[in-house]
Amino acid sequence: MTEMTNAIRPILLAQLLAAVVALAGASTAMAQAAMYPSRPVRLVVGFTPGGAADYVARAMSDAFGKALGQPVIVENRPGGGSSIAADAVAKAAPDGYTVLIASPSSISVNPALNPKLGYSMRDLIPVTRVSSSPVVLAVNPATGISSVQELIAQARKSPGVLNYATSGNGSAPHLAGALFLQVAGVQMTSIPFRGGSPAIQSVVAGDTQLTFGTPPSVLPMVQAGRLRALAVTTRERSTLVPGVPGMAEAGLPDYAIEFWYGLFVPAGTPASIVRKIFESASLAMQQPSIKAALAREGTGVALSTSPEDFGAFLAEDAKFWIKLVKDAGVKLE
C-alpha cells in the first residue's frame, strides 16, 4: 500500500503543479485583459495607402484611439488581395493590440479561391462592421465611352480588348468587374494591382481603360475630370455618390453589388477585450465628424449591434461572395 502511495504521490504533485500553472496563466490573462489597452494598438490594412480601406482606417483611427485610451497606429501590409495582412493578424498574439480592418476579399473570397492559405475565418474573431459603400464604374475619358450601354457595346465589339484595373485578385473591385462580365455577357481583362490607388492611376494614365473602383479612390479623379463615372454598382442611385446613375437606370437592372469593411482580431482574444474594441469602434464611428469625412468619399457608416451580430452577418454574406467566385470562374493568377 505504501509503495502504491509513493507511486501515486508524484503524479498528484505533477497534476497539482499543472493546475497551479494553468491558474496562474489564467490569472495573468485576466489581469492583462483588465488593464487593456496599456500601449498603442495597430490597425492593419491589407492595401496600399490611398485606397478605401486605408481611408476608412485613417478616418477612424484618431477617434478610435481616443475611445480606447491609447493611440491607434495604421499599418499597411498590401498584397495577395489583402490576404497577407489577414494572415499576419491571424498569427499575431491574441491580446487586442493587433486589429485587422478587412473587406469580404480577405474574409470570404480569398479562402474560397485558395484553400492553401495559411489562415481561415476560424483564425479571426469578428468584432464589428464599420462601413459600407458601392463601387464606382469609371472609364478614362479618352475611351470616348460615356455610358454603361456604350461600354457593353464596345466590349462586345472587341472581346477581351478592354482592360479593367482592380485592387487585386479577389478584391471587391475585381469581383464587381467579374459580376459585370457575367451579367452583361461580355469579355474584358482584369489587371490586378496591389491597391486601389495604383489601379486608379493606371486608368488615369491610359494603361488600362476602366475600373470598378472604391469611391475614395475614384471620386477625386472624377471630380478633377480625369475619369468619367458611368454608374455606381447599386441597383438604384446612391446618396453617397450623387449625380451618378445606379445600374438599373444605366440599363443593367440585374446587376448589384456593395462592399463593406469590418474589424477582426486573432482567435483566442479574450471576450472582454473584443467587447472593449467593439464599444470603442462603435463610439468612434458614430462621431458626426467621422460620418461626414466618410460621406465625402462615398462611404457610409454601417455598424453591427454586437460581435455576435457581425458573425451572423458574415455567415450569410459569405454565401453571396463564394457563389459569385464559383459562378464567375474567378481564379488566382
C-alpha positions, 0 to 999 in steps of 0.5 A: 500500500505504501509503495502504491502511495509513493507511486501515486504521490508524484503524479498528484504533485505533477497534476497539482503543479499543472493546475497551479500553472494553468491558474496562474496563466489564467490569472495573468490573462485576466489581469492583462485583459483588465488593464487593456489597452496599456500601449498603442494598438495597430490597425492593419490594412491589407492595401496600399495607402490611398485606397478605401480601406486605408481611408476608412482606417485613417478616418477612424483611427484618431477617434478610435484611439481616443475611445480606447485610451491609447493611440491607434497606429495604421499599418499597411501590409498590401498584397495577395488581395489583402490576404497577407495582412489577414494572415499576419493578424491571424498569427499575431498574439491574441491580446487586442493590440493587433486589429485587422480592418478587412473587406469580404476579399480577405474574409470570404473570397480569398479562402474560397479561391485558395484553400492553401492559405495559411489562415481561415475565418476560424483564425479571426474573431469578428468584432464589428462592421464599420462601413459600407459603400458601392463601387464606382464604374469609371472609364478614362475619358479618352475611351470616348465611352460615356455610358454603361450601354456604350461600354457593353457595346464596345466590349462586345465589339472587341472581346477581351480588348478592354482592360479593367484595373482592380485592387487585386485578385479577389478584391471587391473591385475585381469581383464587381468587374467579374459580376459585370462580365457575367451579367452583361455577357461580355469579355474584358481583362482584369489587371490586378494591382496591389491597391486601389490607388495604383489601379486608379492611376493606371486608368488615369494614365491610359494603361488600362481603360476602366475600373470598378473602383472604391469611391475614395479612390475614384471620386477625386479623379472624377471630380478633377475630370480625369475619369468619367463615372458611368454608374455606381454598382447599386441597383438604384442611385446612391446618396453617397455618390450623387449625380451618378446613375445606379445600374438599373437606370444605366440599363443593367437592372440585374446587376448589384453589388456593395462592399463593406469593411469590418474589424477582426482580431486573432482567435483566442482574444479574450471576450472582454477585450473584443467587447472593449474594441467593439464599444470603442469602434462603435463610439468612434464611428458614430462621431458626426465628424467621422460620418461626414469625412466618410460621406465625402468619399462615398462611404457610409457608416454601417455598424453591427449591434454586437460581435455576435451580430457581425458573425451572423452577418458574415455567415450569410454574406459569405454565401453571396461572395463564394457563389459569385467566385464559383459562378464567375470562374474567378481564379488566382493568377 
